[in-house]
Amino acid sequence: MKLRAIGLFVIVGLLFVLAGCSSKAESKDGSKQDTVRIGIQQSLSPLWIAKEKGWFEEAYKKIGVKVKWIEFQSGPPQFEGIAANKLDFTEVGNTPVIGGQAADVPFKEIAVTADGYLGNGILVNKDSNIKTIKDLKGKKIAVAKGSSAFGFLYQVLKLANIDPSDVDIIQLQPDEATPAFENGSVDAWSIWEPFISIETIQNNAKILVNGKDINISSPSFAVARQGIIDDNPEYVDTFLKVFSRAAEWRAKNQDEAVEFYAKARNLKPEVVRSVLNNTNSFAKPITDDFVEGQQKVADLLTELKAIEKPIDTSKVTENQFVEKLQKGE
């Protein structure tokens, strides 16, 4: 089976919504951009802490800049926003970064923000007869196309020597996959946190495999649009400082963080605590190990024709800003 290439420019409705963002946010000829657009997903990212506490607004106000938030279901649509010059910063998983690079979206990874060993997994329902990875053969598996769970799924299949043509991959965003998984329309679901903890705690779903089980890391990255790096690099410094502040607060105040996320995201406290135990968060330089891990995933997706051309994952790393952060500059 030939997989369809990750389409980064096909969600017309999303681009229509993004087009409604202030045109003043676009920088031309190196002019100062008066609004930064930050993407945010449903994961329990430090971005939610900073958003709810107004830390980005506070920091950017000092340099005369406003903040606009745009919420997304998964990573790939955010690269459409970057490509359309309607999104400046976000945090995404490893596979969307690869899809964005393969589609020549102008961006850079400006920090690694999680190691991702427990952030992705394949779920099966509590009464499922799927007991091992090899049992996935012939089954229906839900996954969001181009997401970190997408790359994770294909790595798992390769590890088990299962040809993708021997499974039925149903491409669903989380809001579509949740009912399909819970009512048994699909046999398994390759997904990320907090959905893993929601399903295992609230519905007794089982984790068939996660990254720790098979030593596969699915890291997350903070990314920035190339234009804002070139025209307003001080905005990148500000973004990372605030992100790092929120990540440190989350790590040092777990009880408060549980209460915060439970209220902000309408989740049960036990679900939030599970997610926080399964996911770390920080802002660190992108080391050679992370680049090599990304390259392995990119090479696999190229082999499967899930991306249209080979890429060199080192070409989208930009550590200068996070290194400045670490030095306290």
LOZASE-723402 format. One line per 10 residues: number of its first residue (from 1); their letters; for each residue x, y, z negated of N, C-alpha, C. Coordinates in steps of 0.001 Angstrom, whole numbers. Atoms other than C-alpha are relative to their C-alpha. Layout:
NUM> a> X,Y,Z,X,Y,Z,X,Y,Z ~ ...
***
This chain:
1> mklraiglfv> 843,-1188,0,0,0,0,879,1239,0 ~ -742,-1256,-20,1390,3403,913,-746,1018,-848 ~ 619,-980,864,691,5900,-1823,-63,1335,716 ~ 111,-1327,-576,-537,9297,-771,946,944,-717 ~ -927,-964,605,1942,12104,-1341,-736,859,-1013 ~ 581,-848,1018,1332,14250,-4396,-388,1322,646 ~ 459,-1206,-677,-808,17043,-2993,-56,1172,-952 ~ -45,-1137,906,60,20325,-4672,-794,1194,520 ~ 665,-1165,-562,-1973,22567,-2396,-1408,-333,490 ~ 1292,447,-524,-5309,20808,-2011,-1174,333,-906
11> ivgllfvlag> 1106,-285,900,-7345,21917,-5009,-451,1433,230 ~ 417,-1335,-419,-9072,24847,-3383,-688,742,-1132 ~ 731,-645,1085,-11325,25516,-6359,933,602,-1025 ~ -959,-504,978,-8354,25922,-8686,647,1276,502 ~ -664,-1175,-529,-6623,28370,-6389,-966,1179,88 ~ 994,-1071,-15,-9862,30322,-6076,-96,648,-1371 ~ 43,-527,1363,-9999,30657,-9862,1247,813,-300 ~ -1247,-696,268,-6345,31619,-10050,60,1336,731 ~ -22,-1234,-768,-6906,34237,-7383,-702,1130,-738 ~ 690,-1006,785,-9122,36000,-9898,882,662,-1034
21> csskaeskdg> -921,-624,939,-6098,36767,-12082,430,1357,539 ~ -371,-1355,-398,-4923,40367,-12034,1115,6,1033 ~ -1041,-89,-1010,-2984,41151,-8890,1178,809,-508 ~ -1082,-778,566,-931,43548,-11027,1082,-897,-594 ~ -974,907,600,778,40466,-12440,1083,-402,986 ~ -988,389,-993,2675,39994,-9200,1099,1058,82 ~ -1138,-904,-50,6155,41471,-9131,521,85,1421 ~ -520,-185,-1355,7478,42931,-5882,1257,875,-63 ~ -1237,-776,-109,10947,44182,-5054,642,254,-1354 ~ -652,-118,1290,12148,43549,-8588,-709,922,-975
31> skqdtvrigi> 736,-887,892,9470,45788,-10142,-430,-731,-1263 ~ 386,605,1270,8385,45223,-13707,-1414,-563,82 ~ 1296,677,-2,5528,42758,-14000,-712,337,-1303 ~ 645,-474,1217,2915,44018,-16466,-824,-1064,-720 ~ 730,1097,629,1267,40658,-17240,741,-1308,252 ~ -527,1350,-213,2680,37177,-17816,-1162,-976,-122 ~ 1045,1019,-32,468,34178,-17023,583,-1298,-536 ~ -514,1207,653,974,31156,-19280,-1017,-1128,156 ~ 859,1166,-141,-448,27718,-18467,26,-838,-1272 ~ 96,812,1207,-1646,25428,-21244,-910,-1194,273
41> qqslsplwia> 761,1238,-195,-2928,21831,-21312,-671,-424,-1305 ~ 720,500,1165,-4917,19711,-23746,903,-693,-1021 ~ -931,597,951,-1833,18218,-25367,205,947,-1173 ~ -173,-835,1189,-985,19475,-28854,1361,683,30 ~ -1238,-740,-218,1787,21681,-27598,124,1137,-1012 ~ -182,-1209,798,3328,24441,-29729,-633,1234,654 ~ 651,-1123,-668,1795,26728,-27108,-1341,342,-647 ~ 1293,-263,637,-1562,26306,-28867,171,781,-1293 ~ -268,-725,1244,-83,27488,-32156,280,1463,311 ~ -355,-1368,-364,1464,30535,-30538,-1191,758,583
51> kekgwfeeay> 1181,-636,-593,-1747,31222,-28605,-971,454,-1083 ~ 989,-310,1022,-4044,31080,-31607,501,1057,-990 ~ -571,-966,939,-1677,33112,-33788,373,1326,663 ~ -278,-1234,-707,-1146,35720,-31090,1469,366,84 ~ -1440,-289,32,2639,35382,-31167,532,471,1346 ~ -454,-466,-1316,3119,35754,-27417,-460,1428,251 ~ 532,-1343,-187,870,38800,-27312,809,1020,-807 ~ -781,-877,877,2796,40317,-30211,1397,262,574 ~ -1367,-137,-512,6208,39678,-28658,44,766,1314 ~ -21,-673,-1302,5348,40798,-25132,-488,1448,-88
61> kkigvkvkwi> 472,-1378,171,3529,43914,-26372,1164,940,-281 ~ -1164,-815,348,6882,45158,-27677,752,474,1239 ~ -677,-414,-1239,8148,45300,-24099,-1011,426,1059 ~ 1002,-575,-891,4911,46632,-22620,-638,-978,973 ~ 524,1045,-887,3624,43362,-21173,-1208,-684,-649 ~ 1189,706,470,223,41678,-21481,152,-1493,267 ~ -29,1458,-145,-471,37929,-21691,-1353,-487,485 ~ 1222,655,-467,-3050,35913,-19745,190,-1502,-85 ~ -70,1453,165,-3756,32254,-20589,-886,-684,1030 ~ 779,785,-960,-4925,29681,-18038,82,-1461,-421
71> efqsgppqfe> 29,1381,490,-6006,26210,-19167,-121,-993,1157 ~ -46,1030,-1042,-5367,23064,-17098,-244,-1378,-596 ~ 195,1391,401,-6269,19380,-17250,1315,-778,-20 ~ -1251,745,-107,-2800,18169,-16245,1056,885,660 ~ -1123,-779,-497,565,19258,-14881,-37,401,1463 ~ -90,-343,-1421,295,19088,-11066,-734,1269,412 ~ 661,-1231,-412,-2344,21839,-10700,746,1266,-426 ~ -738,-1183,438,-48,24170,-12608,1056,412,1020 ~ -975,-333,-1033,2506,23929,-9841,-673,655,1201 ~ 738,-752,-1008,-188,25066,-7433,-52,1462,-395
81> giaankldft> 42,-1362,496,-507,28133,-9621,1329,713,169 ~ -1332,-588,-187,3253,28714,-9560,233,293,1476 ~ -194,-173,-1443,3321,28220,-5786,-788,1183,544 ~ 852,-1101,-444,498,30752,-5374,352,1318,-691 ~ -436,-1194,720,2376,33259,-7573,-1058,482,-983 ~ 1047,-325,953,-443,33103,-10134,275,-581,-1388 ~ -358,565,1293,1367,31357,-12999,1500,175,-186 ~ -1409,-307,250,4658,32249,-14646,709,-1021,-882 ~ -613,911,954,5311,29857,-17539,-971,-1113,-370 ~ 811,1071,541,4083,26514,-18789,905,-1070,-574
91> evgntpvigg> -702,1203,463,5075,23238,-20418,-661,-1194,652 ~ 554,1137,-732,4642,20047,-18388,848,-1244,-226 ~ -738,1255,81,5658,16404,-18329,952,-176,1171 ~ -1103,184,-947,8437,14945,-16235,-437,-209,1446 ~ 398,295,-1372,6537,13697,-13180,-534,1212,755 ~ 416,-1205,-729,4760,16973,-12311,1169,862,460 ~ -1183,-764,-405,8175,18640,-12238,573,-569,1291 ~ -526,662,-1195,9322,16091,-9673,-881,297,1213 ~ 919,-321,-1093,6208,16633,-7558,142,1438,457 ~ -169,-1402,-343,6679,20386,-7725,1273,246,784
101> qaadvpfkei> -1266,-169,-718,10307,20156,-6644,-96,-571,1410 ~ 121,631,-1321,9463,17799,-3781,-831,847,954 ~ 842,-874,-826,6877,20312,-2570,601,1389,178 ~ -714,-1267,-166,9448,23140,-2669,-664,1165,-724 ~ 545,-1067,828,7592,25083,-5352,1172,732,-662 ~ -1127,-744,569,9898,27883,-6582,-86,133,-1519 ~ 24,1,1465,10523,27207,-10278,1320,-549,-518 ~ -1117,647,677,13148,26137,-12791,-472,-581,-1335 ~ 141,504,1363,13133,23934,-15881,901,864,-873 ~ -806,-901,832,14279,26325,-18609,322,-592,-1368
111> avtadgylgn> -325,705,1248,14350,23872,-21545,-692,-1351,26 ~ 722,1248,263,13505,20318,-22477,-722,205,-1328 ~ 819,-311,1168,10708,20381,-25053,-502,-1222,-766 ~ 364,1237,707,10103,16727,-26020,690,-1158,676 ~ -663,1152,-627,11806,13361,-25501,-983,-961,640 ~ 1066,711,-689,8522,11639,-24664,-10,-1511,-100 ~ 12,1460,96,9150,8078,-25854,-1371,-546,-418 ~ 1321,454,440,5713,7851,-27490,-1128,854,570 ~ 1003,-918,-528,3937,10531,-25515,-882,-575,1077 ~ 783,658,-1047,2724,8228,-22709,-189,-1474,-336
121> gilvnkdsni> 241,1421,219,1196,4782,-22805,-1108,-496,905 ~ 1108,619,-740,-1151,2361,-21101,-937,-623,-1023 ~ 1012,467,939,-4350,1698,-23015,-891,-1067,625 ~ 1043,950,-381,-6743,-1244,-22858,-1047,9,-1109 ~ 1049,23,1005,-10062,-1615,-24650,194,-1145,-994 ~ -240,916,1114,-10251,-3540,-27914,-296,-1464,339 ~ 361,1377,-347,-11855,-6636,-26343,620,-449,1326 ~ -593,307,-1298,-9689,-6655,-23231,786,-1314,-34 ~ -799,1219,-120,-8127,-9883,-22006,1390,299,559 ~ -1335,-406,-448,-5085,-7897,-20854,907,29,-1226
131> ktikdlkgkk> -879,131,1161,-2347,-8902,-23284,1441,401,298 ~ -1369,-343,-383,879,-8269,-21355,-38,888,1238 ~ -71,-845,-1187,2034,-5931,-18618,-356,-783,1256 ~ 265,811,-1191,1861,-8767,-16084,-1491,-246,209 ~ 1443,192,-110,-1861,-9113,-16848,-686,1160,724 ~ 583,-1129,-724,-2394,-5751,-15134,-259,-329,1463 ~ 161,374,-1397,-2171,-7488,-11768,-1478,-252,312 ~ 1392,164,-412,-5531,-7265,-9995,-980,869,-769 ~ 886,-801,848,-6925,-4750,-12528,-141,1432,512 ~ 237,-1403,-299,-8338,-1249,-12204,663,846,-1086
141> iavakgssaf> -734,-826,948,-6075,1344,-13810,-253,1471,327 ~ 225,-1428,-177,-7021,5003,-14289,1276,765,-308 ~ -1151,-869,253,-4354,7690,-14087,-214,1319,740 ~ 57,-1296,-677,-4128,11384,-13240,1153,103,982 ~ -1021,-42,-1048,-2267,11725,-9948,1064,1051,-294 ~ -1106,-930,148,1154,13287,-10296,340,367,-1420 ~ -248,-316,1404,991,13453,-14099,1174,-806,-538 ~ -1062,793,626,3646,12152,-16505,-427,-1456,-134 ~ 504,1365,111,1425,9102,-16989,24,-723,1338 ~ -94,558,-1350,1472,8577,-13216,1391,-602,204
151> gflyqvlkla> -1364,511,-117,5260,8250,-13185,254,-1155,-944 ~ -173,1070,982,5139,6122,-16329,-611,-1298,508 ~ 685,1191,-501,2639,3722,-14757,845,-722,1040 ~ -764,649,-1067,4803,3095,-11699,1326,-569,-507 ~ -1190,587,614,7868,2544,-13850,-336,-1321,-689 ~ 437,1232,670,5938,-43,-15867,-246,-1102,1024 ~ 273,998,-1034,4735,-1812,-12716,1300,-547,586 ~ -1287,443,-547,8271,-1931,-11355,700,-936,-982 ~ -633,828,1026,9555,-3354,-14640,-597,-1399,-24 ~ 685,1298,27,6962,-6135,-14447,-17,-676,1363
161> nidpsdvdii> -28,552,-1367,7676,-6779,-10736,-1395,-127,601 ~ 1342,-46,-574,4085,-5887,-9873,-1,1028,1134 ~ 96,-925,-1124,3644,-4373,-6425,-1222,898,-203 ~ 1166,-884,171,1378,-1268,-6571,-1221,-437,784 ~ 1141,467,-792,-770,-2889,-3895,-773,-1103,-708 ~ 660,1080,732,-1626,-5636,-6403,-839,499,-1164 ~ 904,-579,993,-3463,-3235,-8714,-864,1046,693 ~ 921,-994,-552,-6360,-877,-8090,155,1275,-827 ~ -281,-1226,727,-5196,2588,-9117,-1085,1030,306 ~ 1101,-948,-124,-8080,4978,-9750,495,1351,-512
171> qlqpdeatpa> -572,-1293,367,-6932,8602,-9751,-1065,891,-624 ~ 986,-760,763,-8885,10424,-12469,695,939,-973 ~ -450,-917,1030,-8255,13497,-14584,-557,-472,-1351 ~ 430,517,1306,-8653,12953,-18360,-1496,101,-276 ~ 1426,-127,279,-12212,14291,-18509,-834,-1001,783 ~ 684,1026,-791,-13205,11790,-15808,382,-1404,-471 ~ -497,1325,398,-11060,8918,-17078,-561,-443,-1345 ~ 486,366,1343,-12373,9055,-20655,-1275,-835,66 ~ 1205,852,-56,-15928,7830,-19886,219,-1275,807 ~ -248,1195,-816,-14658,5429,-17207,698,-1080,-828
181> fengsvdaws> -703,959,853,-12319,3808,-19731,-922,-524,-1095 ~ 840,409,1136,-14812,3762,-22586,-1169,-876,416 ~ 1121,856,-424,-17613,2210,-20525,447,-1229,796 ~ -517,1193,-648,-15345,-398,-18951,48,49,1516 ~ -75,-112,-1457,-15416,947,-15395,1415,-215,510 ~ -1393,311,-312,-11623,688,-15435,518,-921,-1097 ~ -517,989,944,-9577,-2016,-17141,1103,553,-900 ~ -1108,-584,751,-6691,155,-18314,115,1468,365 ~ -135,-1443,-199,-5725,3789,-18593,1425,401,-347 ~ -1332,-539,252,-2242,5264,-18211,-177,1471,-338
191> iwepfisiet> 386,-1318,499,-2442,8430,-20279,1001,482,-1047 ~ -911,-625,960,-684,10763,-22714,-758,395,-1263 ~ 612,-538,1207,-1302,12187,-26158,-651,1362,309 ~ 587,648,1164,-3668,13256,-27680,-984,-1121,313 ~ 1013,985,-373,-5836,10835,-25697,334,-1400,-515 ~ -392,1299,548,-3821,7839,-26875,-522,-144,-1428 ~ 436,67,1399,-4517,8638,-30517,-1518,76,-129 ~ 1460,-74,37,-8142,9581,-29847,-612,-1366,243 ~ 595,1285,-358,-8886,6240,-28203,359,-1109,-980 ~ -396,1076,928,-6900,4045,-30599,-642,173,-1363
201> iqnnakilvn> 568,-241,1331,-8266,5684,-33743,-1523,1,13 ~ 1449,-139,-10,-11835,6487,-32752,-727,-1162,664 ~ 672,1066,-746,-12545,3584,-30403,725,-1342,-46 ~ -745,1254,195,-10055,899,-31491,637,-539,1275 ~ -733,429,-1185,-8377,830,-28101,1388,-473,-411 ~ -1322,543,293,-5017,-928,-27930,1028,580,968 ~ -1105,-445,-853,-1698,331,-26625,679,-1236,576 ~ -642,1146,-649,-515,-2230,-24108,1508,201,24 ~ -1428,-297,-65,2852,-520,-23705,186,1511,-97 ~ -387,-1407,-19,4484,2809,-24465,1480,102,346
211> gkdinissps> -1377,-187,-426,7846,4297,-23603,1018,-605,-947 ~ -927,560,983,9501,3184,-26825,129,-1500,176 ~ -13,1457,-169,8545,-442,-26140,977,-442,1084 ~ -808,398,-1168,10455,-476,-22859,1148,972,275 ~ -1118,-948,-82,12999,2309,-23490,-100,906,1230 ~ 219,-960,-1080,11483,4716,-20960,-424,1326,-617 ~ 319,-1330,498,11514,8396,-21829,-784,768,1059 ~ 776,-878,-890,8919,10733,-20325,37,1396,-608 ~ -163,-1292,675,10238,14117,-21455,-923,1077,544 ~ 732,-1187,-434,8455,17433,-21268,989,1149,181
221> favarqgiid> -867,-1131,-302,9920,20666,-19951,-784,1302,-28 ~ 512,-1346,-215,9280,24364,-20241,477,428,1380 ~ -372,-414,-1352,9216,25758,-16715,-396,1449,217 ~ 267,-1395,-336,9283,29253,-15274,19,178,1504 ~ 17,-344,-1418,8418,30645,-11860,1313,679,369 ~ -1297,-551,-400,11592,31513,-9943,-45,1524,106 ~ 102,-1446,-157,10328,35010,-9214,143,763,-1298 ~ -99,-712,1278,10008,35943,-12862,1404,-141,-584 ~ -1398,154,409,13478,34533,-13555,867,1046,691 ~ -806,-932,-784,14914,36703,-10785,-292,1463,-345
231> dnpeyvdtfl> 394,-1400,144,12939,39898,-11414,-53,488,-1442 ~ 190,-399,1400,12285,39904,-15170,538,-1066,-952 ~ -574,1057,831,14705,37533,-16948,-241,196,-1493 ~ 269,-234,1418,13981,39220,-20289,-1323,-622,-434 ~ 1266,655,317,10475,37755,-20075,222,-1483,-320 ~ -335,1405,246,12027,34280,-19988,574,-147,-1410 ~ -543,16,1360,14017,35037,-23139,-1129,64,-1029 ~ 1120,-167,931,10819,36156,-24860,-840,-1262,-78 ~ 809,1223,-3,8887,33076,-23781,647,-1085,-844 ~ -667,1077,733,11496,30690,-25158,112,302,-1485
241> kvfsraaewr> -75,-344,1424,11891,32583,-28421,-1315,-314,-703 ~ 1303,247,615,8166,32393,-29115,-320,-1487,-8 ~ 247,1447,-46,7885,28778,-27973,787,-703,-1097 ~ -840,622,1010,10788,27796,-30224,-524,291,-1406 ~ 577,-353,1302,9232,29655,-33156,-1194,-887,-321 ~ 1186,831,216,5982,27727,-32704,375,-1468,-208 ~ -444,1386,156,7792,24383,-32328,588,-224,-1390 ~ -583,112,1338,9733,24995,-35533,-1087,44,-1074 ~ 1109,-70,963,6558,25974,-37380,-747,-1324,-49 ~ 704,1288,-48,4860,22774,-36217,763,-1075,-737
251> aknqdeavef> -824,1031,620,7780,20649,-37410,103,174,-1516 ~ -227,-269,1425,8133,22327,-40807,-1276,82,-817 ~ 1280,-182,703,4441,22671,-41669,-1032,-1003,504 ~ 860,985,-644,2866,19376,-40651,-1417,-9,-556 ~ 1353,6,555,-56,19495,-43078,-813,1172,536 ~ 687,-1165,-555,-932,22997,-41946,-246,-171,1492 ~ 158,231,-1429,-385,21962,-38347,-1163,-943,274 ~ 1131,920,-155,-2828,19072,-38742,-1314,763,-130 ~ 1214,-788,219,-5446,21440,-40118,-234,969,1164 ~ 104,-963,-1091,-4701,23987,-37404,-526,-651,1278
261> yakarnlkpe> 392,645,-1255,-4963,21606,-34436,-1388,-618,-92 ~ 1315,608,173,-8003,19825,-35860,-1097,1031,241 ~ 988,-1067,-173,-9867,23110,-35962,47,583,1403 ~ -139,-664,-1299,-8464,24656,-32782,-429,-882,1160 ~ 281,907,-1108,-8903,21551,-30616,-1191,-926,-276 ~ 1182,793,358,-11953,20047,-32379,318,-1500,-30 ~ -436,1383,133,-10141,16818,-33278,-42,-426,-1462 ~ -46,507,1364,-10278,14589,-36323,1428,126,-539 ~ -1342,-157,579,-7368,15240,-38717,877,-1232,156 ~ -814,1205,-128,-6252,11606,-38552,523,-184,1432
271> vvrsvlnntn> -462,32,-1388,-6041,11873,-34774,1172,958,177 ~ -1068,-994,-120,-3937,15015,-35013,1276,-495,-662 ~ -1189,480,700,-1590,13471,-37565,698,-1091,817 ~ -571,1041,-845,-1084,10465,-35292,754,616,1176 ~ -648,-650,-1141,-285,12728,-32344,1311,648,-430 ~ -1208,-681,465,2216,14756,-34348,1091,-997,-382 ~ -980,1047,316,3884,11558,-35551,601,-615,1261 ~ -435,629,-1257,4153,10348,-31956,722,945,948 ~ -588,-970,-923,5407,13549,-30362,858,994,-761 ~ -834,-1056,562,8313,15786,-31240,-63,1219,912
281> sfakpitddf> 50,-1210,-799,8716,19331,-30011,1150,912,-386 ~ -1167,-842,216,11680,21655,-29609,277,765,1287 ~ -481,-663,-1219,13461,23889,-27099,1505,-178,20 ~ -1411,340,-53,16851,22469,-26159,499,-4,1448 ~ -548,85,-1361,19215,22483,-23172,-299,-1345,643 ~ 284,1211,-770,18531,19944,-20448,1330,-696,277 ~ -1277,690,-101,21386,17472,-20769,50,-899,1232 ~ -174,911,-1134,22811,15147,-18134,-879,-1234,-134 ~ 840,1186,208,20878,12264,-19699,-1427,251,486 ~ 1354,-314,-464,17569,14011,-19040,-34,129,1521
291> vegqqkvadl> -69,-145,-1461,18621,14889,-15495,61,-1375,658 ~ -127,1353,-556,19622,11270,-14825,-1309,-766,-121 ~ 1300,652,157,16328,10026,-16241,-1006,501,1018 ~ 874,-583,-1016,14443,12417,-13972,332,-534,1381 ~ -413,475,-1316,16483,11254,-11004,-498,-1417,259 ~ 487,1368,-159,15517,7631,-11611,-1484,-15,359 ~ 1433,-64,-311,11838,8524,-11612,-214,543,1405 ~ 128,-589,-1342,12238,10698,-8512,352,-1010,1080 ~ -402,1002,-995,14053,7919,-6667,-1066,-1072,148 ~ 1071,1000,-61,11301,5444,-7571,-1195,548,783
301> ltelkaiekp> 1139,-591,-697,8573,7823,-6368,289,210,1484 ~ -380,-98,-1421,10503,8399,-3151,-122,-1357,676 ~ 77,1370,-530,10789,4658,-2625,-1440,-412,255 ~ 1412,355,-127,7034,4306,-3142,-769,952,919 ~ 602,-1016,-857,6373,7300,-861,-1079,802,-721 ~ 879,-863,789,4567,9069,-3692,448,1447,102 ~ -466,-1319,-414,6738,12064,-2817,626,-172,1379 ~ -287,126,-1423,7668,12825,746,1473,38,367 ~ -1413,-96,-342,11408,13356,512,849,-200,-1240 ~ -911,133,1140,14405,12579,-1709,323,1379,-571
311> idtskvtenq> -370,-1256,645,15308,15278,-4231,1158,-231,-959 ~ -1060,11,1003,18230,16103,-6495,-540,759,-1208 ~ 690,-616,1135,16671,16761,-9908,863,1001,-761 ~ -866,-971,680,19692,18694,-11143,-198,1406,550 ~ 122,-1291,-674,18794,21507,-8733,-1053,915,-632 ~ 1033,-852,601,15862,22731,-10833,254,274,-1482 ~ -318,-276,1403,17605,22939,-14219,666,1365,-128 ~ -573,-1323,282,18442,26360,-15649,106,158,-1519 ~ -195,32,1447,19929,26253,-19131,442,1325,-615 ~ -590,-1220,555,21207,29809,-19489,-867,644,-1081
321> fveklqkge> 888,-676,948,18146,31063,-21361,-81,-745,-1333 ~ 85,764,1251,17873,28229,-23879,1348,-14,-714 ~ -1320,-93,639,21620,28385,-24484,154,1333,-722 ~ 6,-1294,681,21240,32087,-25309,-823,-81,-1286 ~ 864,171,1166,18425,31143,-27668,747,-705,-1127 ~ -727,757,1018,20601,28623,-29473,1110,823,-642 ~ -1074,-848,533,23335,31230,-29893,-564,1181,-791 ~ 622,-1088,716,20806,33610,-31402,77,1337,700 ~ -126,-1255,-769,21224,36170,-28631,-1375,547,386
***
